């Protein structure tokens, strides 16, 4: 162990203002659902699929563009399928950073409308009796989603459209999905240069001086203290003066999470005894009212409620069983509706510094991720 004054400055752990999550080393998240929704609409509404030539005078004969072009005695119409309206996009689209690595989460349900558009003649309206149209549905969580094209019409043109949609249509939507996932992995509309830092940027900022780039070490020039002989020691003993006990360092946490449920459902997921017991798989006792006590996971988390506003706000005195005896921290949880999701913001004050990482893990993994998995309020993430 180095003597006082002989240490290396790089050994010192700085007490920084941003020390709660330096350089986004712990979990840092961005909700990019707004960008994802707009980008998917843009990509899908650009989908156009050539159907080929269909002879309107032969309603039971389906011909390819090649065979039809060989028969010039019949009038034909070159048609194409156009995705003209995206009705619904709902789900999750997130970026999150963990230990300097950027990861993505997409779990989206998409519904759109398509129609068959002829290249010649008047375009038929969607409500027309002879119009060929239908729906496009798929769930997007990877680059090869299961695509479901449906057609609400019958006849030769409808049959030809179905054949194209089952082959070319599926491939085209999967191409859109891959392009979208690639753009999401690049950060979407988020500037990932500030969101994610490379490991080389996490090195110490201490100035390097001296030979070989090593910081100069200070050496003590003071003479060593004189050793007192045993005979000079006092005959009587006295109690050693103990140093004053310094207050333990405390820190704060701030966590933002998004859940696919209503604010009231999320509130109940955190305060209803049966629901909490279901996803923690342990004995739980909760009295969700002002002054009411709670004990979760057989006493692992305990405390009292200071404020309970259904679907809006929860304030608690909260402790982890590993905290020093009789130490309670303050937890504030705000819930609000946000673009088809419920947004939760948790602020945790007065956490003992040595338990910051463990406390954050308890919230994110043991509570929020279990809640998603068991209650189905979003796709769980693996950290």
PEFENVEN-V186218 format. One record per backbone hydrogen bond with DSSP energy under -1.0 kcal/mol. CO is the residue of the C=O (numbers start at 1). NH is the residue of the N-H. Records with the same first field share a line. If there is no record, write none. Layout:
CO->NH ; NH
//
This chain:
3->6
8->11
9->12
14->16
16->19
18->21
21->24
22->25
25->99
28->97
30->95
32->36
33->37
34->38
35->39
36->40
37->41
38->42
39->43
40->44
41->45
44->47
47->83
49->81
52->79
54->77
55->58
58->61
64->68
65->69
68->71
77->54
78->119
79->51 ; 52
80->117
81->49
82->115
85->113
88->111
90->109
92->107
93->32
94->105
95->30
96->103
97->28
98->101
101->98
103->96
105->94
107->92
108->140
109->90
110->138
111->87 ; 88
112->136
113->84 ; 85
114->134
115->82
117->80
125->128
132->116
133->152
134->114
135->150
136->112
137->148
138->110
140->108
148->137
150->135
155->159
156->160
157->161
158->162
159->163
160->164
161->165
162->166
164->169
167->171
168->172
169->173
170->174
171->175
172->176
173->177
174->178
175->179
176->180
177->181
178->182
179->183
180->184
181->185
182->186
183->188
184->187
187->190
190->192
191->194
192->196
198->201
199->202
210->213
211->214
249->353
251->351
253->348
255->346
257->344
259->261 ; 342
262->266
263->267
264->268
265->269
267->271
268->272
272->276
273->277
274->278
275->279
276->280
277->281
283->298
285->295
287->289
289->292
292->305
293->287
294->303
295->285
296->301
297->300
300->321
301->296
302->319
303->294
304->317
305->291
307->315
309->312 ; 313
312->335
313->309
314->333
315->306 ; 307
316->331
317->304
318->329
319->302
320->323
324->327
329->318
330->349
331->316
332->347
333->314
334->345
336->343
338->341
341->338
342->259
343->336
344->257
345->334
346->255
347->332
348->253
349->330
351->251
352->355
353->356
355->359
356->360
357->361
358->362
359->363
360->364
361->365 ; 366
362->367
363->368
364->369
365->370
367->371
368->372
369->373
370->374
371->375
372->376
377->260
//
